[in-house]
Amino acid sequence: MAGVKDFGLSDKGVTRLAYTDLDFAAQAWLLEQVKDLNLTVTEDAVGNTFLRRPGIDNSLPPIAMGSHLDTVIQAGAYDGIVGVVGALEALYMLRDEKLTAPVEIIIFKAEESSRFGYATMGSKLMTGSATPEQLSQGTKKNDKSFVEVLRENGYNPDNYAEAIKKPGYYKCFLEIHIEQGKVLDETGEQIGIVHNIAAPTRFKIIVDGMADHSGATPMGFRKDALVAGAKLILAVQKAAEEEASKGTVATVGVVDVEPSSINVVPGKVTLWVDLRGVDNASIAKALDKIQHAMANVVDSDKVIVSQEMLTADKPVALSDDLAYEFAKICEEMGVKYRHMNSGAGHDAMHMVKLAPTSMLFIPCKEGISHNPAEYAKLEDICVGVEVLAKMVKKIAQ
Amino acid sequence: MAGVKDFGLSDKGVTRLAYTDLDFAAQAWLLEQVKDLNLTVTEDAVGNTFLRRPGIDNSLPPIAMGSHLDTVIQAGAYDGIVGVVGALEALYMLRDEKLTAPVEIIIFKAEESSRFGYATMGSKLMTGSATPEQLSQGTKKNDKSFVEVLRENGYNPDNYAEAIKKPGYYKCFLEIHIEQGKVLDETGEQIGIVHNIAAPTRFKIIVDGMADHSGATPMGFRKDALVAGAKLILAVQKAAEEEASKGTVATVGVVDVEPSSINVVPGKVTLWVDLRGVDNASIAKALDKIQHAMANVVDSDKVIVSQEMLTADKPVALSDDLAYEFAKICEEMGVKYRHMNSGAGHDAMHMVKLAPTSMLFIPCKEGISHNPAEYAKLEDICVGVEVLAKMVKKIAQ
């Protein structure tokens, strides 16, 4: 069956990076499929898209739902997409209902950090949490910056402030998403109700050594940036392992080696680190241990090590009121659910600035995500959509 | 002053990869500068170039000199170039001499492995030591293969055998080259006479783990290919350090991470390893230790590790007769010299198949090479060229 997943699909999964032609084409295709919903489509100054269903009283703040259509490199077909398609499906379920408040589906741009080094860019911009200029700092070697890409696609980055929405603009924000973890898959519960979102602290570690001929430079004379870098990769792993009981995790996902030649001792290495948790003290402790290791390799490996902060977000608490409302709906429906936290970041964590916000998790197989093997059962997604639709109906009446 | 170095020069040094437009342009420019030598220029089926000065008896096998014009990424201005320009300079010194034998300067193609993953490709092809097909196995992600590049530049890879020269074709082969090590710079000797060339054993280590969401995958549930890869980078370093007294060295120069995204646990990592020495037993011992470490991470990190051999050359002995002839010339000139080995590989190591071969090393500052800071004193190069010219005259008379 045709789907959003077809845009960027290869034998290595789905790759549909933000603001690429594939990203725009996927959205255009999806909007074409739901024309019969007669939604009013608007776009803000940075590319976030809004699909509005009018209410009886359009002076009321709209109930918002939504998620994103962009993916990481070599992704699956569910992350983000379930939240957009699920929200549309909820509108189909509510088609014959008379709702007092308007409802709006938001398709956030660039939720994944795979292209620009920053996550949840669309919701950051919409909530005034960052400027396009700030989101251009993490540009990878040989890549275009976010500001350049905005211009290239007909958006004027100077007008970014026009995209900022004020607190109270929405009545609430509701996001449905696959868990991207193993908890629901293992416990057999069909719904996760999210109370806190772990936020990523992201930084680059830059190791400067000395590029030398790999054959003619004796071991004792080297300043190998990659050997020092390898020690730091293991230090990041160890720091997170020691904080694992607090739910803290850390990952080196990208390694840039210069000059990257088999016959040259690496002269410079950049590690991209992602550190997360729901416990601020634990995150700080892990960061401290990593920085301690950075100081150690300066001594042991005669290299220069520096750090460049990309983001240092705080864990975010969602609305307990909405969470207990969701729980009530699940109970009425006889659906097994669980109160839980989110290890992954989501657009919802910025939307708390605008309105009470809540999230529903759908189980995904073995917790696999950001991987072509990502999978969620259609029946689980349908249950989530039904819970979502009931919630919208309840609030919008 | 204009020079070969200008082709590919930026603020990050010289980058003139083999078979690029820059590579061809540098050679064309150089040939233009030496037109007054009236050399006959020919090219073989794979792009090696031959500059011939006729002798009195052209039925005699020519005396060959030469080196290469291609560079690594972010290189200096001396590696290879000194051997080509030095040989031309020697011909200027011998301009008024009547020489019985013809003399030929060879400009070898693709001595550096930076583009195709294999070194000394031109001399390998010329001596029948490899086929274009074999030299296309190491193609890096997103790069064109060697066979494709040959075709693109008007060479027919199917005709590669036409480039192969037979043993006895040359009288001898002489190469002058910067040392790319620190020995001569530290001892103050002006000439190194090379007896053995360490040969690289090169292989890829491929680590297959599991790509997962970096936020939602607890530490204990990961199969992080990069964490396992970091352990192997350190194991390669340790194996070489333990064999350092035998002159063995090992380097991981390239790391490919998939999918290479800050919010995804690395699913696959490829390490490109270069292992070298002049002692076969020591090289084998280091390789054994690396393979032992590969088996260990399979257990400890729950990843799959495989190895792919790229080259496994044996150390090569050059001509002792020519070496002692060089020593005699140095003594006659009052030049301080040293008998030594080469840690780096050179085209000379394949030319031993065709003719007695010898190499001269010129000191280079702090042993720095494959780096923009590479530097050799003009006076040292001139001494080397004079020794070379005297040798050619002696043999060609």
Interface residues (C-beta under 8 A of the other chain):
Chain A: V72 I73 Q74 E112 S113 S114 G117 A119 E179 Q180 G181 K182 A198 P200 R202 M210 A211 D212 H213 S214 G215 A216 T217 P218 M219 G220 F221 D224 L226 V227 G229 A230 K231 I233 L234 Q237 A240 E241 A244 G247 V249 T251 V252 G253 V254 V255 V257 E258 P259 S260 S261 I262 N263 V264 V265 P266 G267 W272 V273 D274 R276 S342 G343 A344 G345 G367 I368 S369 H370 N371
Chain B: V72 I73 Q74 E112 S113 S114 G117 A119 E179 Q180 G181 K182 A198 P200 R202 M210 A211 D212 H213 S214 G215 A216 T217 P218 M219 G220 F221 D224 L226 V227 G229 A230 K231 I233 L234 Q237 A240 E241 A244 G247 V249 A250 T251 V252 G253 V254 V255 V257 E258 P259 S260 S261 I262 N263 V264 V265 P266 G267 W272 V273 D274 R276 S342 G343 A344 G345 G367 I368 S369 H370 N371
